[in-house]
Amino acid sequence: MTRYEIPKLHEVNGIHFPAVAVKELFAGPSNPKEMWNTVVARFTMTVPREKLKINPGLTDKDFDYEFPPGTTVHDTVSGSTYTTEN
């Protein structure tokens, strides 16, 4: 079994990002029974706030997309479905 934990977050412009992530590996059936469910390895990853870069250099135009003609589009926000022109 594997467990992931995010014990600390950075907040940037109202959005939270992991500052620390911990991954724990637990002993399972391939190990002696007395070891089952005990942590056998722990990995910690830290992201310093000054190293955090969020979409550097991206603009709204980078997210413009033109569907190819004949594409059926299901817009789950507006609840509409349409097919692009040929």
C-alpha atoms as one frame of an Amber mdcrd trajectory, in Angstrom:
protein
   0.000   0.000   0.000   1.090   3.558  -0.656  -0.038   6.725   1.117   0.467
  10.298  -0.058   0.208  13.304   2.238   0.488  17.039   1.551   1.241  18.467
   5.014   2.099  22.010   3.871   0.798  24.316   1.144   1.940  27.545  -0.499
  -0.726  30.112  -1.397  -0.164  32.153  -4.556  -2.890  34.509  -5.803  -5.508
  32.615  -3.796  -4.508  29.216  -5.210  -2.865  26.577  -3.000   0.065  24.490
  -4.214   1.927  21.681  -2.430   4.982  22.920  -0.520   5.793  19.494   0.894
   4.656  16.066  -0.326   5.274  12.834   1.546   4.990   9.357   0.019   4.977
   6.362   2.376   5.284   2.733   1.292   3.834   0.067   3.568   4.818  -3.582
   3.882   2.257  -5.959   2.399   1.652  -9.678   1.820   5.044 -10.212   0.189
   6.655  -9.280   3.556   6.550 -11.224   6.850   3.103 -10.896   8.461   4.465
  -9.009  11.501   5.617  -6.237   9.118   2.271  -5.789   7.340   0.947  -2.221
   7.447   4.221  -0.782   8.736   6.047   1.973   6.854   9.069   0.533   5.058
  10.046   3.648   3.062   9.263   7.356   3.228  10.063   9.933   0.554   9.694
  13.677   1.168   9.657  16.210  -1.632   9.920  19.932  -0.873   9.153  22.812
  -3.239  10.622  26.097  -1.982   8.237  29.015  -2.550  10.865  30.970  -4.510
  11.180  28.053  -6.966   7.427  27.863  -7.608   6.615  29.025 -11.147   3.003
  29.026 -12.331   2.500  29.018 -16.101   5.405  31.365 -16.783   4.940  33.291
 -19.999   1.412  32.028 -20.740  -1.323  34.406 -21.874  -5.074  33.948 -22.384
  -4.347  33.538 -26.110  -2.397  30.339 -25.336  -5.713  28.765 -24.303  -7.638
  29.667 -27.468  -8.621  26.555 -29.394 -10.351  26.158 -32.738 -12.131  22.844
 -33.185 -11.725  21.179 -36.591 -14.809  21.347 -38.858 -17.391  18.641 -38.104
 -16.373  18.249 -34.445 -19.220  17.585 -31.998 -18.707  19.685 -28.888 -20.416
  18.995 -25.535 -20.227  22.122 -23.361 -20.825  20.896 -19.805 -20.782  24.464
 -18.429 -23.648  25.759 -20.581 -25.250  22.328 -21.058 -25.231  22.709 -24.837
 -24.071  20.460 -27.666 -23.187  21.621 -31.166 -21.233  20.558 -34.250 -18.661
  22.918 -35.751 -19.192  24.134 -39.315 -17.657  22.278 -42.258
